[in-house]
């Protein structure tokens, strides 16, 4: 098949027809499926269509809520957009458990964003250092049209520093810049600043330096180890079980599970994946970019040179303590936050938090999720809860009716859910 | 506000009313927004509701397609679910560019999945080793009911090995197990096997070992360094530009940008984030779990002890070569793949690939995305393309009509898009 020309210029109908004729002729329900996910409200649909290119329809992620979160004494219902069963249920359960034990505490450790101009320079290093110092005012002046609004809100460029990387790569240097972007995630702001700084750097270098300076690229970093938040819970050990012995044994086993995730990368990756179930669900619902958050978080988890757990736990003076420290460059203005009606609703549900408040809420969602997962792992095992939730999916796949669903839910209260055991049971009651 | 009891048992209407009364009374459009995203088809809506808990409505991600991918000689239109503008556009552009230069090649390097039983044992290590060897048949027999169907399809448990981790944590050992799960992602299968293995381990240990053995937890790992795929492109250097010199300079700059991402973590994180824009969009559209993929990929990127680029580039014998190696534990059966109608359509669009074929397609989407990003970075800068796409978002936010949009698109063909320049222009044409 030869390459198609001008596909992006086709109307939506033409695109769908092209697909159906050339790629989906074996799938007769294609047109119907694409159409049934479109919204009747033409204006709303156009809004969603224009978020990206070549939009054909809307991909549904379930939008749910986890109630009963107490964070720094305030009560929240947390919106989550996620397709994985049991994430919202586990978050809700953990929220309630810790709500009855004083709730979650959260604090911002930093809000510094980072961006870099990467360049090559084959000349004298000392000359370069002097040069970069000498053009600091030029840098500041050139970005003024971009930074003036951000400065009014209390943000802006913090520092513009030369970093020498010639030991890692021949002639390689950076302008390493730090930013405060207040309630914006700041990607556009930072990239616009950096591209302006890069222009100044090249222009001035051409006039003032004896050797050639070449900018390779200018771009923000999603690695933000100084844009971090800490969330924690704590309670007397004995309140973790019915008896003192039971509580002690539970706390110990829980802490051992965390220690394993601290020292064993194979476990740490899945441990943190579970944390991200909670984090991404809120990130998505609030219109933030989960790829940016994921990249920053996992790189942070590997910063010691070994990939490790983001959460930690210990017993101190009879208190069980469990906490997370995680980088989260989030925004509550700009991007999708004021465009996507459901994102607006999610932020309203959270009482229109500023970026720092949202960082706290998201970190708490991650910690709660991790508590739920580790709690299941060290008690009943992960499958029991997970397969119970998955039961409904299998039943839907079998096209079970309400009566059959009720029967199956009852039966599997005391029997192990596996894909084949559900099918077997279903065939029995239907026959 | 006190904790709400039994929220998950409320009907959807009761949940919404509770939210509106207690958290959204400052946001009068709440009910309308939640309702306008519901699907008219009650059965379809119920299916989506039951994917998770406390579902209120559907969160829309744009579902788009990127045409003109040639992979191992076959033509694909790749489905993408993503909210970020320019991802689909960049993928399409890269696909066409490389389609005219021989297309993408991809090959599977491995399909091994991993799971572990984590346990503590304070007794003699040699005794433990002999013991684990002696119960291998018991392990295999116990999991037979779970593995028999997987074995029919050519998968199953590959190995069950003891790993000693006592140097990292007192008394800590693992059963490190490897699996083949064919076209299933395999999480449920692996976890079910592991929980069964853990039971055997504890039972037999109680009878046969002189010291106590305690299982802490049993769970699959999302770290899958041996479940990897390689995707690549190559072309004569001179076909990268209009003149030989231009092509050579471009190739060199492109390779330098990749080298920077190989040695500088601040850059590598964002470099890989861009790759994940492409990967996650296909992962989501095909009903896979992007948190699992993200965790595995970023941990893989940090495996040397330093967080690094997933892509690489070089010139060899006059050929420009650009490639990615990435772990992708994907499934094309089970989970959402047969439940979510739009996922079924996405897989049909890709000609119903098996898991290995999907791994190749997803890796190519990541490589294409990275080519697009690095290409922009080393030529026009990232902002030009990005802000052009973002222009439409800003215009929608301003509630621009079709005439105003056309005027703005025309104007910003030759003017820099910034948030404030768009607002300024808009106010001018509207007044």
Interface residues (C-beta under 8 A of the other chain):
Chain A: X1 X3 X4 X7 X8 X15 X19 X22 X23 X24 X26 X27 X29 X30 X33 X34 X36 X37 X39 X40 X41 X44 X47 X48 X49 X50 X51 X52 X53 X54 X55 X56 X57 X58 X59 X60 X61 X62 X63 X64 X65 X66 X67 X68 X70 X75 X77 X80 X81 X82 X83 X84 X85 X86 X87 X88 X89 X92 X96 X99 X100 X114 X116 X118 X120 X146 X149 X165 X168 X169 X172 X174 X176 X188 X191 X192 X195 X198 X216 X217 X218 X219 X220 X221 X222 X223 X253 X256 X257 X259 X260 X263 X264 X265 X266 X267 X268 X269 X270 X272 X273 X276 X277 X280 X284 X285 X287 X289 X290 X291 X292 X294 X295 X296 X298 X299 X301 X302 X303 X305 X306 X307 X334 X335 X336 X338 X339 X340 X341 X342 X344 X345 X348 X349 X351 X374 X377 X378 X381 X382 X383 X386 X387 X389 X390 X392 X393 X396 X397 X418 X419 X420
Chain B: X1 X3 X4 X7 X8 X15 X19 X22 X23 X24 X26 X27 X29 X30 X33 X34 X36 X37 X39 X40 X41 X44 X47 X48 X49 X50 X51 X52 X53 X54 X55 X56 X57 X58 X59 X60 X61 X62 X63 X64 X65 X66 X67 X68 X70 X75 X77 X80 X81 X82 X83 X84 X85 X86 X87 X88 X89 X92 X96 X99 X100 X114 X116 X118 X120 X146 X149 X165 X168 X169 X172 X174 X176 X188 X191 X192 X195 X198 X216 X217 X218 X219 X220 X221 X222 X223 X253 X256 X257 X259 X260 X263 X264 X265 X266 X267 X268 X269 X270 X272 X273 X276 X277 X280 X284 X285 X287 X289 X290 X291 X292 X294 X295 X296 X298 X299 X301 X302 X303 X305 X306 X307 X334 X335 X336 X338 X339 X340 X341 X342 X344 X345 X348 X349 X351 X374 X377 X378 X381 X382 X383 X386 X387 X389 X390 X392 X393 X396 X397 X418 X419 X420
